[in-house]
Amino acid sequence: MAKRQTNKRVPSAILISDARNDAALERAIARLPRGAALVFRHYHLPPAERRARFEALRKLARLHRIAMIGARVPRSWRADGVYGTPAEIAGARGLRLATAHSLSEIGAATRAGAHAILLSPVYATRSHPGALALGAPRFLMLARHSSLPVIALGGMTRARAARLPVHGWAAIDGRA
């Protein structure tokens, strides 16, 4: 299926933050290619600490020309976009990155106005031990049915990403 054109630049490399990679984020952001994105989650932090961490990382992201995408952050924080389920991204400002795990969720993300889909999990992950992975063949079959750019997520490494003919890849602790 032909990919729908979007007026938003969809990054091909996305780093997703959480408690596990927080200590290494500054170094990781500095190594991201220009035009990549950081999805800020940090759900583990209390509200005031979460806001302070967001501001510190946003300053660093801007310095390196990395888009700062918020997951469940208030609009007043002025993120460059949003990341979440189709319901969470619908009507949001900026770049809208939707999560999807099935064909029906890809359709919901498209209807919600997503600019790209993070389709997962491609492979087994440490963040969801025991969860059923799509595997490369099923992932690629689903990706072909998307009219939006597809970002591979779940157990991704640079080498695995290079073997998947999709727009890009995302990781929490992806290893080179």
NORVENGI-V223209 format. One record per backbone hydrogen bond with DSSP energy under -1.0 kcal/mol. CO is the residue of the C=O (numbers start at 1). NH is the residue of the N-H. E is the energy in kcal/mol with one decimal. If there is no record, write none. Layout:
# NORVENGI-V223209
CO,NH,E  CO,NH,E
This chain:
# NORVENGI-V223209
12,169,-2.4  13,37,-1.9  14,171,-1.9  15,39,-3.2  21,24,-1.1  22,25,-1.3  24,28,-2.4  25,29,-3.2  26,30,-1.8  27,31,-1.0  33,36,-2.0  36,67,-2.6  37,15,-2.7  38,69,-3.0  39,17,-3.0  40,71,-2.0  42,45,-1.5  46,50,-2.8  47,51,-2.4  48,52,-2.0  49,53,-2.5  50,54,-2.4  51,55,-2.4  52,56,-2.2  53,57,-2.5  54,58,-2.8  55,59,-2.1  56,60,-1.7  57,61,-2.9  58,62,-2.7  59,63,-1.8  60,64,-1.6  61,66,-3.0  62,65,-1.3  65,35,-2.4  67,38,-3.0  68,80,-3.3  69,40,-3.3  70,83,-2.0  74,77,-1.8  75,78,-2.0  80,95,-2.1  81,70,-2.6  82,97,-3.0  84,99,-2.2  85,89,-1.7  86,90,-1.5  89,92,-2.1  95,82,-2.6  96,115,-3.1  96,116,-1.3  97,84,-1.9  98,118,-3.3  100,120,-2.2  102,106,-1.8  103,107,-2.1  104,108,-2.1  105,109,-2.3  106,110,-2.2  107,111,-2.4  108,112,-1.7  109,114,-2.3  110,113,-1.3  116,98,-2.3  117,151,-3.3  118,100,-2.0  119,153,-1.9  121,134,-3.5  122,135,-2.5  128,131,-2.1  135,139,-2.5  136,140,-2.7  137,141,-2.0  138,142,-2.6  139,143,-2.8  140,144,-2.1  142,145,-1.1  143,146,-1.6  147,4,-7.1  149,117,-2.5  150,168,-1.4  151,119,-2.0  152,170,-2.8  153,122,-2.1  154,123,-2.1  157,161,-2.6  158,162,-1.9  161,164,-1.5  164,166,-2.3  168,152,-2.6  169,14,-1.8  171,16,-2.7  175,158,-1.4
